[in-house]
Amino acid sequence: MALRTVPTADENADGIAAPLNRAADGLRPAQQVLSAAEAVERMAARRHGKRGCHAMFSSYLGGVVTDPTVMTVPLDDHMVHRGHGIFDTCSLVNGRLYRLGIHIDRLLASAEGARLEVPWSRDELIQMVADTAASSGVRDGIVRYWLTAGPGGFSFQPAECEEPCFYCVVLDPMGFGSGGFDPMVDGFREATVRNTPMKPPLLAQIKSNNYLLNVLTHLEAADGGGMFGIIVDDDGFIAEACVLNVCSISRDGVFVTPPFQGILHGTTMRRLLDLARGPLRDEGLLRDVQQRPLRADEARAGAELIMSGGDTHVFPVVEWDGAPIGNGTVGPVAKRLHELITAEIEAGDGPPEDFIDVQYPAAAP
């Protein structure tokens, strides 16, 4: 069978130079070859008026850019085409970076697990994040940063990469829900996720840039009326949500969250455990705090179910698979944890390592 050839943009089927009626022929429009200036102009038009990203640092460029048009990562960076990169995120509140140190520690642990070279010290990484935040001029937002094998080629071999890269962006806070939805008033309706495979323990504990299974977890949850999804393993135990840890409060005041083996070592859940063992137990809201395997049926019968992540997110679950949790409203433990986290962040009250003041440039006279 003869293969069909497609004419070029400047010749017809007989090889004679003439414009083609591509719509009639059912062919794609000719793809214009753009100059660098034209590409930047078109990208600027596409990005015009879009908010969300205020500054980006790239070690590859050696500086910070504040125009979203040029916030780019090389296509041949192994993070892009092979997923060989890791990331982490911290919160920027009132001009302070909240708990950046513990996030950088987790980033470095992920780098070791991913066998990524890190040519920067912990202090240098913290400084690059702080400098990016300062360049953004933003006092409240999300700061996300990546360590990658770097650019160099399109094979699977990191040896071809020229140099490791560090990227950092300052983003607007992310909202969930719509139409005035307030998690601490409305709570979340969630769905069980069983059909999307769990990550193997190695990948679950490395904060890898490959979040395909996380996205599929969300999509399966959305199919069932949820948002983040609650992953239940084959033995009936809760693992985690797509980007959040999960804890349950029993009807007799026991706080239970799964051990971190095989799931992400959540920094927010670690802080909630501290608050649960301290103020909440002292105030009588809890009588015990446990980190152990948590059966789904135990959590369903509990008084509260809470998801946490992103430093500031304490998300109560008021309904699971159509059935209410507790009395179907946001419970007192979730409310108190949210109050304590919010007050701590707003006041900047805590260890200096947890609150790094961003040194913004002085305003022009």
Disulfide bonds with the S-S distance in Angstrom:
none
